[in-house]
Amino acid sequence: MPFVPLDPKRVLKPTRKLRKLLKNMPKQPAPEQVHDLRTNTRRFEAILAAVSPEAVQKEKNLLKDLAAIRKKAGKVRDMDVLTDYAAGLEADGKDNCRVWLIEHLGAERKKDARKLHRAITSHANSVRSGLKSASARLEEILCANGDKKNCDPIEAMAQATASALKLESKLFDPAHLSRNNLHPYRLKVKELHNVLRTGVNSTHHEFVETLNSVKDSIGEWHDWEELLAIAKKELDHGNCKLIRELKSTADRKYAEALAQAESMRKKYLQIDRGRKSLRKKGAPEPVRTATGSMAA
């Protein structure tokens, strides 16, 4: 089993980035700041779980507080993305639906940003302190603190490799992707992507890039579905051109996301739509998985 070659700089970057963001986050943060907060939180959670499961147990309170902040940041991020999408819509008409929808999203964004600020204010000091301790623990595990006597980077790489293979195995399910399970499937793709991207000179670069594309494509489709749902709820007149345009775009994005996900599964996991994977079928010859191991 080949190791996932961890890059200490990539492993430690999320903790340092998060501590800086939590210290300087304004009451009405810019979209880039919200995006960085969510992304680095997810990466820290994935890295900690992959490199040191024991550390996850020790950092329960930290992870709980971070999750609370991340969820609040997610609400703000959603409004930022949906506003951008709404601004690019063509259909409007005499009812000025697009303008009204953008104003509604902006008002919701302000409310969600205030909730995010309250969450950060409540937890910032303890979270920043916890991140500092977690970073020191990761430095020790990776021998990145100059102490070569009490660390074992090979063990950390072995643990990361085992975690990556476990996450990869989750990509085999469900057997068939659909509107009902495609977005939950994205979370599995994102978890594996966050672990594999911490490698240095990774031999899995193409696979990592494919995971990133699949993750983004599914996420974009889901965002359009969310925008459609909001428009249906808030625009209370019939035969709305804007809703028809949203429905058409959401359907197209779903088809694109599904195609990308199925292409990834076929190429790297050897799953064909309507068929079981070779691993599930128990092929007589071993099958090389996307991360390079040999599956029986």
Phi and psi in degrees as GROMACS dihedral restraints (atoms count N, CA, C in turn):
[ dihedral_restraints ]
;  ai    aj    ak    al  type     phi  dphi    fc
    3     4     5     6     1   -72.8    20    10
    4     5     6     7     1   147.4    20    10
    6     7     8     9     1   -76.7    20    10
    7     8     9    10     1   152.6    20    10
    9    10    11    12     1   -84.6    20    10
   10    11    12    13     1   107.4    20    10
   12    13    14    15     1   -75.1    20    10
   13    14    15    16     1    95.6    20    10
   15    16    17    18     1   -67.1    20    10
   16    17    18    19     1   138.8    20    10
   18    19    20    21     1  -102.9    20    10
   19    20    21    22     1   110.2    20    10
   21    22    23    24     1   -52.5    20    10
   22    23    24    25     1   -37.2    20    10
   24    25    26    27     1   -63.9    20    10
   25    26    27    28     1   -42.1    20    10
   27    28    29    30     1   -71.7    20    10
   28    29    30    31     1   -33.7    20    10
   30    31    32    33     1   -67.9    20    10
   31    32    33    34     1   -40.8    20    10
   33    34    35    36     1   -87.9    20    10
   34    35    36    37     1   -18.3    20    10
   36    37    38    39     1   -57.5    20    10
   37    38    39    40     1   -44.3    20    10
   39    40    41    42     1   -58.6    20    10
   40    41    42    43     1   -38.7    20    10
   42    43    44    45     1   -65.4    20    10
   43    44    45    46     1   -42.6    20    10
   45    46    47    48     1   -68.6    20    10
   46    47    48    49     1   -38.9    20    10
   48    49    50    51     1   -65.5    20    10
   49    50    51    52     1   -41.4    20    10
   51    52    53    54     1   -64.6    20    10
   52    53    54    55     1   -42.3    20    10
   54    55    56    57     1   -61.4    20    10
   55    56    57    58     1   -38.4    20    10
   57    58    59    60     1   -69.6    20    10
   58    59    60    61     1   -43.7    20    10
   60    61    62    63     1   -62.8    20    10
   61    62    63    64     1   -44.0    20    10
   63    64    65    66     1   -68.0    20    10
   64    65    66    67     1   -25.6    20    10
   66    67    68    69     1   -77.2    20    10
   67    68    69    70     1   -33.3    20    10
   69    70    71    72     1  -115.9    20    10
   70    71    72    73     1     9.8    20    10
   72    73    74    75     1   -68.5    20    10
   73    74    75    76     1   122.0    20    10
   75    76    77    78     1   -77.7    20    10
   76    77    78    79     1   172.7    20    10
   78    79    80    81     1   -66.0    20    10
   79    80    81    82     1   -36.2    20    10
   81    82    83    84     1  -119.8    20    10
   82    83    84    85     1    83.2    20    10
   84    85    86    87     1   -69.5    20    10
   85    86    87    88     1   153.6    20    10
   87    88    89    90     1   -71.5    20    10
   88    89    90    91     1   154.6    20    10
   90    91    92    93     1   -53.5    20    10
   91    92    93    94     1   -37.1    20    10
   93    94    95    96     1   -65.0    20    10
   94    95    96    97     1   -37.6    20    10
   96    97    98    99     1   -67.5    20    10
   97    98    99   100     1   -40.9    20    10
   99   100   101   102     1   -65.5    20    10
  100   101   102   103     1   -42.6    20    10
  102   103   104   105     1   -61.4    20    10
  103   104   105   106     1   -45.1    20    10
  105   106   107   108     1   -63.1    20    10
  106   107   108   109     1   -38.4    20    10
  108   109   110   111     1   -62.8    20    10
  109   110   111   112     1   -48.2    20    10
  111   112   113   114     1   -66.0    20    10
  112   113   114   115     1   -46.7    20    10
  114   115   116   117     1   -62.8    20    10
  115   116   117   118     1   -47.0    20    10
  117   118   119   120     1   -71.0    20    10
  118   119   120   121     1   -29.5    20    10
  120   121   122   123     1   -64.9    20    10
  121   122   123   124     1   -47.1    20    10
  123   124   125   126     1   -59.5    20    10
  124   125   126   127     1   -42.7    20    10
  126   127   128   129     1   -66.7    20    10
  127   128   129   130     1   -41.3    20    10
  129   130   131   132     1   -62.2    20    10
  130   131   132   133     1   -44.7    20    10
  132   133   134   135     1   -60.3    20    10
  133   134   135   136     1   -43.7    20    10
  135   136   137   138     1   -68.1    20    10
  136   137   138   139     1   -41.9    20    10
  138   139   140   141     1   -64.8    20    10
  139   140   141   142     1   -45.6    20    10
  141   142   143   144     1   -60.3    20    10
  142   143   144   145     1   -44.1    20    10
  144   145   146   147     1   -66.6    20    10
  145   146   147   148     1   -34.1    20    10
  147   148   149   150     1   -77.6    20    10
  148   149   150   151     1   -40.6    20    10
  150   151   152   153     1   -85.9    20    10
  151   152   153   154     1   -36.0    20    10
  153   154   155   156     1  -149.7    20    10
  154   155   156   157     1    89.0    20    10
  156   157   158   159     1   -56.8    20    10
  157   158   159   160     1   -31.4    20    10
  159   160   161   162     1   -63.3    20    10
  160   161   162   163     1   -36.3    20    10
  162   163   164   165     1   -66.7    20    10
  163   164   165   166     1   -31.9    20    10
  165   166   167   168     1   -60.1    20    10
  166   167   168   169     1   -41.5    20    10
  168   169   170   171     1   -65.2    20    10
  169   170   171   172     1   -37.8    20    10
  171   172   173   174     1   -74.7    20    10
  172   173   174   175     1   -22.2    20    10
  174   175   176   177     1  -108.9    20    10
  175   176   177   178     1    30.5    20    10
  177   178   179   180     1   -57.9    20    10
  178   179   180   181     1   -46.4    20    10
  180   181   182   183     1   -65.1    20    10
  181   182   183   184     1   -41.1    20    10
  183   184   185   186     1   -60.9    20    10
  184   185   186   187     1   -48.0    20    10
  186   187   188   189     1   -64.7    20    10
  187   188   189   190     1   -34.8    20    10
  189   190   191   192     1   -65.2    20    10
  190   191   192   193     1   -45.6    20    10
  192   193   194   195     1   -66.6    20    10
  193   194   195   196     1   -40.0    20    10
  195   196   197   198     1   -63.9    20    10
  196   197   198   199     1   -39.9    20    10
  198   199   200   201     1   -62.4    20    10
  199   200   201   202     1   -38.8    20    10
  201   202   203   204     1   -63.7    20    10
  202   203   204   205     1   -42.6    20    10
  204   205   206   207     1   -67.4    20    10
  205   206   207   208     1   -43.0    20    10
  207   208   209   210     1   -59.9    20    10
  208   209   210   211     1   -42.0    20    10
  210   211   212   213     1   -64.8    20    10
  211   212   213   214     1   -39.3    20    10
  213   214   215   216     1   -66.6    20    10
  214   215   216   217     1   -40.1    20    10
  216   217   218   219     1   -65.2    20    10
  217   218   219   220     1   -32.9    20    10
  219   220   221   222     1   -62.1    20    10
  220   221   222   223     1   -37.8    20    10
  222   223   224   225     1   -64.0    20    10
  223   224   225   226     1   -42.1    20    10
  225   226   227   228     1   -66.9    20    10
  226   227   228   229     1   -44.6    20    10
  228   229   230   231     1   -58.9    20    10
  229   230   231   232     1   -40.9    20    10
  231   232   233   234     1   -58.6    20    10
  232   233   234   235     1   -44.8    20    10
  234   235   236   237     1   -66.1    20    10
  235   236   237   238     1   -36.4    20    10
  237   238   239   240     1   -62.0    20    10
  238   239   240   241     1   -48.5    20    10
  240   241   242   243     1   -66.8    20    10
  241   242   243   244     1   -45.3    20    10
  243   244   245   246     1   -65.3    20    10
  244   245   246   247     1   -34.3    20    10
  246   247   248   249     1   -64.6    20    10
  247   248   249   250     1   -42.1    20    10
  249   250   251   252     1   -60.9    20    10
  250   251   252   253     1   -43.8    20    10
  252   253   254   255     1   -64.2    20    10
  253   254   255   256     1   -44.9    20    10
  255   256   257   258     1   -62.4    20    10
  256   257   258   259     1   -37.2    20    10
  258   259   260   261     1   -65.1    20    10
  259   260   261   262     1   -24.7    20    10
  261   262   263   264     1   -91.7    20    10
  262   263   264   265     1     0.4    20    10
  264   265   266   267     1   -72.7    20    10
  265   266   267   268     1   150.7    20    10
  267   268   269   270     1   -96.9    20    10
  268   269   270   271     1   -43.9    20    10
  270   271   272   273     1   -66.1    20    10
  271   272   273   274     1   137.9    20    10
  273   274   275   276     1  -149.7    20    10
  274   275   276   277     1   -72.5    20    10
  276   277   278   279     1    85.9    20    10
  277   278   279   280     1  -175.3    20    10
  279   280   281   282     1   -66.9    20    10
  280   281   282   283     1   -19.3    20    10
  282   283   284   285     1   -84.0    20    10
  283   284   285   286     1    -4.2    20    10
  285   286   287   288     1    52.2    20    10
  286   287   288   289     1    44.4    20    10
  288   289   290   291     1   -61.2    20    10
  289   290   291   292     1   -41.4    20    10
  291   292   293   294     1   -63.7    20    10
  292   293   294   295     1   -44.7    20    10
  294   295   296   297     1   -60.9    20    10
  295   296   297   298     1   -45.2    20    10
  297   298   299   300     1   -63.3    20    10
  298   299   300   301     1   -41.4    20    10
  300   301   302   303     1   -64.0    20    10
  301   302   303   304     1   -42.9    20    10
  303   304   305   306     1   -63.8    20    10
  304   305   306   307     1   -41.0    20    10
  306   307   308   309     1   -64.0    20    10
  307   308   309   310     1   -40.3    20    10
  309   310   311   312     1   -62.6    20    10
  310   311   312   313     1   -45.8    20    10
  312   313   314   315     1   -63.2    20    10
  313   314   315   316     1   -38.1    20    10
  315   316   317   318     1   -64.6    20    10
  316   317   318   319     1   -40.6    20    10
  318   319   320   321     1   -65.6    20    10
  319   320   321   322     1   -40.7    20    10
  321   322   323   324     1   -65.2    20    10
  322   323   324   325     1   -36.2    20    10
  324   325   326   327     1   -62.6    20    10
  325   326   327   328     1   -42.6    20    10
  327   328   329   330     1   -62.2    20    10
  328   329   330   331     1   -43.6    20    10
  330   331   332   333     1   -61.9    20    10
  331   332   333   334     1   -46.4    20    10
  333   334   335   336     1   -67.0    20    10
  334   335   336   337     1   -35.0    20    10
  336   337   338   339     1   -65.4    20    10
  337   338   339   340     1   -38.3    20    10
  339   340   341   342     1   -64.2    20    10
  340   341   342   343     1   -40.2    20    10
  342   343   344   345     1   -65.3    20    10
  343   344   345   346     1   -38.8    20    10
  345   346   347   348     1   -63.3    20    10
  346   347   348   349     1   -42.7    20    10
  348   349   350   351     1   -63.2    20    10
  349   350   351   352     1   -40.0    20    10
  351   352   353   354     1   -64.2    20    10
  352   353   354   355     1   -40.0    20    10
  354   355   356   357     1   -65.4    20    10
  355   356   357   358     1   -41.2    20    10
  357   358   359   360     1   -66.8    20    10
  358   359   360   361     1   -43.1    20    10
  360   361   362   363     1   -60.5    20    10
  361   362   363   364     1   -37.9    20    10
  363   364   365   366     1   -71.3    20    10
  364   365   366   367     1   -33.6    20    10
  366   367   368   369     1  -116.5    20    10
  367   368   369   370     1    -7.2    20    10
  369   370   371   372     1   -55.2    20    10
  370   371   372   373     1   -49.7    20    10
  372   373   374   375     1   -63.0    20    10
  373   374   375   376     1   -47.3    20    10
  375   376   377   378     1   -67.5    20    10
  376   377   378   379     1   -37.5    20    10
  378   379   380   381     1   -68.7    20    10
  379   380   381   382     1   -43.1    20    10
  381   382   383   384     1   -63.7    20    10
  382   383   384   385     1   -39.1    20    10
  384   385   386   387     1   -65.2    20    10
  385   386   387   388     1   -43.3    20    10
  387   388   389   390     1   -64.3    20    10
  388   389   390   391     1   -38.7    20    10
  390   391   392   393     1   -64.6    20    10
  391   392   393   394     1   -36.6    20    10
  393   394   395   396     1   -63.5    20    10
  394   395   396   397     1   -42.4    20    10
  396   397   398   399     1   -67.7    20    10
  397   398   399   400     1   -41.2    20    10
  399   400   401   402     1   -64.6    20    10
  400   401   402   403     1   -38.6    20    10
  402   403   404   405     1   -63.3    20    10
  403   404   405   406     1   -41.6    20    10
  405   406   407   408     1   -63.3    20    10
  406   407   408   409     1   -38.2    20    10
  408   409   410   411     1   -66.0    20    10
  409   410   411   412     1   -41.4    20    10
  411   412   413   414     1   -67.3    20    10
  412   413   414   415     1   -37.8    20    10
  414   415   416   417     1   -60.9    20    10
  415   416   417   418     1   -40.8    20    10
  417   418   419   420     1   -65.9    20    10
  418   419   420   421     1   -42.7    20    10
  420   421   422   423     1   -61.9    20    10
  421   422   423   424     1   -39.3    20    10
  423   424   425   426     1   -93.0    20    10
  424   425   426   427     1     3.6    20    10
  426   427   428   429     1    59.6    20    10
  427   428   429   430     1    34.2    20    10
  429   430   431   432     1   -95.5    20    10
  430   431   432   433     1     4.0    20    10
  432   433   434   435     1  -107.7    20    10
  433   434   435   436     1    11.4    20    10
  435   436   437   438     1    86.4    20    10
  436   437   438   439     1    -8.3    20    10
  438   439   440   441     1   -91.5    20    10
  439   440   441   442     1   104.6    20    10
  441   442   443   444     1   -91.8    20    10
  442   443   444   445     1    -4.3    20    10
  444   445   446   447     1   -88.2    20    10
  445   446   447   448     1   -37.1    20    10
  447   448   449   450     1  -112.2    20    10
  448   449   450   451     1    38.9    20    10
  450   451   452   453     1  -143.5    20    10
  451   452   453   454     1   160.3    20    10
  453   454   455   456     1  -144.6    20    10
  454   455   456   457     1    85.3    20    10
  456   457   458   459     1   -63.1    20    10
  457   458   459   460     1   -28.6    20    10
  459   460   461   462     1   -64.2    20    10
  460   461   462   463     1   -40.5    20    10
  462   463   464   465     1   -64.0    20    10
  463   464   465   466     1   -40.3    20    10
  465   466   467   468     1   -63.6    20    10
  466   467   468   469     1   -41.5    20    10
  468   469   470   471     1   -66.8    20    10
  469   470   471   472     1   -38.0    20    10
  471   472   473   474     1   -64.1    20    10
  472   473   474   475     1   -41.4    20    10
  474   475   476   477     1   -65.0    20    10
  475   476   477   478     1   -42.1    20    10
  477   478   479   480     1   -64.3    20    10
  478   479   480   481     1   -39.1    20    10
  480   481   482   483     1   -64.0    20    10
  481   482   483   484     1   -44.8    20    10
  483   484   485   486     1   -62.2    20    10
  484   485   486   487     1   -39.7    20    10
  486   487   488   489     1   -65.4    20    10
  487   488   489   490     1   -41.1    20    10
  489   490   491   492     1   -63.6    20    10
  490   491   492   493     1   -42.3    20    10
  492   493   494   495     1   -65.8    20    10
  493   494   495   496     1   -37.3    20    10
  495   496   497   498     1   -65.1    20    10
  496   497   498   499     1   -42.6    20    10
  498   499   500   501     1   -67.3    20    10
  499   500   501   502     1   -37.6    20    10
  501   502   503   504     1   -62.9    20    10
  502   503   504   505     1   -38.5    20    10
  504   505   506   507     1   -62.3    20    10
  505   506   507   508     1   -27.2    20    10
  507   508   509   510     1   -70.5    20    10
  508   509   510   511     1   -19.8    20    10
  510   511   512   513     1   -73.0    20    10
  511   512   513   514     1   -10.8    20    10
  513   514   515   516     1   -75.4    20    10
  514   515   516   517     1   -18.7    20    10
  516   517   518   519     1  -115.7    20    10
  517   518   519   520     1   143.3    20    10
  519   520   521   522     1   -78.0    20    10
  520   521   522   523     1   165.5    20    10
  522   523   524   525     1   -63.9    20    10
  523   524   525   526     1   -36.2    20    10
  525   526   527   528     1  -126.8    20    10
  526   527   528   529     1   130.0    20    10
  528   529   530   531     1   -88.4    20    10
  529   530   531   532     1   143.3    20    10
  531   532   533   534     1  -151.4    20    10
  532   533   534   535     1   180.0    20    10
  534   535   536   537     1   -60.1    20    10
  535   536   537   538     1   -30.1    20    10
  537   538   539   540     1   -76.2    20    10
  538   539   540   541     1   -25.9    20    10
  540   541   542   543     1  -123.4    20    10
  541   542   543   544     1    -0.9    20    10
  543   544   545   546     1   -66.9    20    10
  544   545   546   547     1   -41.0    20    10
  546   547   548   549     1   -69.8    20    10
  547   548   549   550     1   -43.4    20    10
  549   550   551   552     1   -59.0    20    10
  550   551   552   553     1   -33.2    20    10
  552   553   554   555     1   -63.8    20    10
  553   554   555   556     1   -32.5    20    10
  555   556   557   558     1   -59.1    20    10
  556   557   558   559     1   -36.6    20    10
  558   559   560   561     1   -62.7    20    10
  559   560   561   562     1   -35.8    20    10
  561   562   563   564     1   -67.1    20    10
  562   563   564   565     1   -43.0    20    10
  564   565   566   567     1   -61.6    20    10
  565   566   567   568     1   -43.3    20    10
  567   568   569   570     1   -64.6    20    10
  568   569   570   571     1   -41.2    20    10
  570   571   572   573     1   -59.3    20    10
  571   572   573   574     1   -48.1    20    10
  573   574   575   576     1   -65.4    20    10
  574   575   576   577     1   -40.6    20    10
  576   577   578   579     1   -59.9    20    10
  577   578   579   580     1   -43.2    20    10
  579   580   581   582     1   -63.6    20    10
  580   581   582   583     1   -33.6    20    10
  582   583   584   585     1   -75.6    20    10
  583   584   585   586     1   -48.6    20    10
  585   586   587   588     1   -67.1    20    10
  586   587   588   589     1   -29.5    20    10
  588   589   590   591     1   -73.3    20    10
  589   590   591   592     1    -8.2    20    10
  591   592   593   594     1   -81.2    20    10
  592   593   594   595     1    -4.6    20    10
  594   595   596   597     1   -76.6    20    10
  595   596   597   598     1   157.1    20    10
  597   598   599   600     1  -110.2    20    10
  598   599   600   601     1   133.6    20    10
  600   601   602   603     1    51.3    20    10
  601   602   603   604     1    44.7    20    10
  603   604   605   606     1   -64.8    20    10
  604   605   606   607     1   136.3    20    10
  606   607   608   609     1   -77.9    20    10
  607   608   609   610     1    -5.1    20    10
  609   610   611   612     1  -104.3    20    10
  610   611   612   613     1    25.8    20    10
  612   613   614   615     1   -57.5    20    10
  613   614   615   616     1   -45.4    20    10
  615   616   617   618     1   -63.2    20    10
  616   617   618   619     1   -41.6    20    10
  618   619   620   621     1   -65.0    20    10
  619   620   621   622     1   -41.6    20    10
  621   622   623   624     1   -61.2    20    10
  622   623   624   625     1   -43.8    20    10
  624   625   626   627     1   -64.8    20    10
  625   626   627   628     1   -36.5    20    10
  627   628   629   630     1   -66.2    20    10
  628   629   630   631     1   -43.5    20    10
  630   631   632   633     1   -58.4    20    10
  631   632   633   634     1   -41.2    20    10
  633   634   635   636     1   -63.7    20    10
  634   635   636   637     1   -41.9    20    10
  636   637   638   639     1   -65.2    20    10
  637   638   639   640     1   -43.2    20    10
  639   640   641   642     1   -62.7    20    10
  640   641   642   643     1   -45.9    20    10
  642   643   644   645     1   -56.7    20    10
  643   644   645   646     1   -47.3    20    10
  645   646   647   648     1   -68.2    20    10
  646   647   648   649     1   -39.0    20    10
  648   649   650   651     1   -65.5    20    10
  649   650   651   652     1   -44.4    20    10
  651   652   653   654     1   -65.4    20    10
  652   653   654   655     1   -41.4    20    10
  654   655   656   657     1   -61.7    20    10
  655   656   657   658     1   -39.9    20    10
  657   658   659   660     1   -65.3    20    10
  658   659   660   661     1   -43.6    20    10
  660   661   662   663     1   -58.8    20    10
  661   662   663   664     1   -45.7    20    10
  663   664   665   666     1   -63.4    20    10
  664   665   666   667     1   -36.7    20    10
  666   667   668   669     1   -62.9    20    10
  667   668   669   670     1   -41.5    20    10
  669   670   671   672     1   -65.5    20    10
  670   671   672   673     1   -36.7    20    10
  672   673   674   675     1   -64.1    20    10
  673   674   675   676     1   -39.0    20    10
  675   676   677   678     1   -65.6    20    10
  676   677   678   679     1   -41.5    20    10
  678   679   680   681     1   -64.3    20    10
  679   680   681   682     1   -40.2    20    10
  681   682   683   684     1   -61.6    20    10
  682   683   684   685     1   -43.9    20    10
  684   685   686   687     1   -62.5    20    10
  685   686   687   688     1   -41.5    20    10
  687   688   689   690     1   -65.4    20    10
  688   689   690   691     1   -43.4    20    10
  690   691   692   693     1   -62.3    20    10
  691   692   693   694     1   -42.6    20    10
  693   694   695   696     1   -61.8    20    10
  694   695   696   697     1   -35.4    20    10
  696   697   698   699     1   -76.1    20    10
  697   698   699   700     1   -39.8    20    10
  699   700   701   702     1   -93.6    20    10
  700   701   702   703     1   -25.6    20    10
  702   703   704   705     1   -96.8    20    10
  703   704   705   706     1   102.5    20    10
  705   706   707   708     1   -96.8    20    10
  706   707   708   709     1    26.0    20    10
  708   709   710   711     1  -114.9    20    10
  709   710   711   712     1   153.5    20    10
  711   712   713   714     1   -82.2    20    10
  712   713   714   715     1   165.1    20    10
  714   715   716   717     1    53.0    20    10
  715   716   717   718     1    47.6    20    10
  717   718   719   720     1   -82.5    20    10
  718   719   720   721     1   122.5    20    10
  720   721   722   723     1   -63.0    20    10
  721   722   723   724     1   -36.7    20    10
  723   724   725   726     1   -63.7    20    10
  724   725   726   727     1   -43.6    20    10
  726   727   728   729     1   -65.2    20    10
  727   728   729   730     1   -37.9    20    10
  729   730   731   732     1   -63.1    20    10
  730   731   732   733     1   -40.7    20    10
  732   733   734   735     1   -65.9    20    10
  733   734   735   736     1   -41.0    20    10
  735   736   737   738     1   -62.6    20    10
  736   737   738   739     1   -42.7    20    10
  738   739   740   741     1   -63.3    20    10
  739   740   741   742     1   -43.4    20    10
  741   742   743   744     1   -63.1    20    10
  742   743   744   745     1   -42.9    20    10
  744   745   746   747     1   -67.0    20    10
  745   746   747   748     1   -43.9    20    10
  747   748   749   750     1   -61.3    20    10
  748   749   750   751     1   -41.1    20    10
  750   751   752   753     1   -63.8    20    10
  751   752   753   754     1   -41.8    20    10
  753   754   755   756     1   -65.7    20    10
  754   755   756   757     1   -42.3    20    10
  756   757   758   759     1   -65.8    20    10
  757   758   759   760     1   -34.3    20    10
  759   760   761   762     1   -64.3    20    10
  760   761   762   763     1   -45.9    20    10
  762   763   764   765     1   -60.1    20    10
  763   764   765   766     1   -40.8    20    10
  765   766   767   768     1   -66.8    20    10
  766   767   768   769     1   -43.8    20    10
  768   769   770   771     1   -66.1    20    10
  769   770   771   772     1   -43.7    20    10
  771   772   773   774     1   -61.9    20    10
  772   773   774   775     1   -42.4    20    10
  774   775   776   777     1   -62.9    20    10
  775   776   777   778     1   -41.9    20    10
  777   778   779   780     1   -66.0    20    10
  778   779   780   781     1   -42.5    20    10
  780   781   782   783     1   -64.9    20    10
  781   782   783   784     1   -43.4    20    10
  783   784   785   786     1   -68.7    20    10
  784   785   786   787     1   -34.8    20    10
  786   787   788   789     1   -64.0    20    10
  787   788   789   790     1   -42.1    20    10
  789   790   791   792     1   -62.1    20    10
  790   791   792   793     1   -45.0    20    10
  792   793   794   795     1   -64.7    20    10
  793   794   795   796     1   -37.9    20    10
  795   796   797   798     1   -69.9    20    10
  796   797   798   799     1   -43.3    20    10
  798   799   800   801     1   -74.4    20    10
  799   800   801   802     1   -45.2    20    10
  801   802   803   804     1  -100.8    20    10
  802   803   804   805     1   -27.6    20    10
  804   805   806   807     1  -108.8    20    10
  805   806   807   808     1    -5.4    20    10
  807   808   809   810     1    59.5    20    10
  808   809   810   811     1    41.9    20    10
  810   811   812   813     1  -108.2    20    10
  811   812   813   814     1   123.9    20    10
  813   814   815   816     1  -106.4    20    10
  814   815   816   817     1   140.9    20    10
  816   817   818   819     1   -59.7    20    10
  817   818   819   820     1   129.4    20    10
  819   820   821   822     1    87.9    20    10
  820   821   822   823     1    -1.7    20    10
  822   823   824   825     1  -129.1    20    10
  823   824   825   826     1   157.9    20    10
  825   826   827   828     1   -80.0    20    10
  826   827   828   829     1   155.5    20    10
  828   829   830   831     1   -71.1    20    10
  829   830   831   832     1   160.6    20    10
  831   832   833   834     1   -62.3    20    10
  832   833   834   835     1   -34.4    20    10
  834   835   836   837     1   -65.1    20    10
  835   836   837   838     1   -42.5    20    10
  837   838   839   840     1   -66.3    20    10
  838   839   840   841     1   -33.8    20    10
  840   841   842   843     1   -77.6    20    10
  841   842   843   844     1   -16.2    20    10
  843   844   845   846     1    72.5    20    10
  844   845   846   847     1    56.4    20    10
  846   847   848   849     1   -60.9    20    10
  847   848   849   850     1   149.0    20    10
  849   850   851   852     1   -67.0    20    10
  850   851   852   853     1   -29.8    20    10
  852   853   854   855     1   -99.1    20    10
  853   854   855   856     1   143.7    20    10
  855   856   857   858     1   -64.2    20    10
  856   857   858   859     1   146.7    20    10
  858   859   860   861     1  -109.7    20    10
  859   860   861   862     1   129.5    20    10
  861   862   863   864     1   -80.4    20    10
  862   863   864   865     1   124.5    20    10
  864   865   866   867     1   -80.5    20    10
  865   866   867   868     1   173.2    20    10
  867   868   869   870     1   -62.8    20    10
  868   869   870   871     1   -30.9    20    10
  870   871   872   873     1   -89.6    20    10
  871   872   873   874     1     3.5    20    10
  873   874   875   876     1   100.5    20    10
  874   875   876   877     1    -4.0    20    10
  876   877   878   879     1   -82.7    20    10
  877   878   879   880     1   167.8    20    10
  879   880   881   882     1  -103.1    20    10
  880   881   882   883     1   118.0    20    10
  882   883   884   885     1   -94.0    20    10
  883   884   885   886     1   138.8    20    10
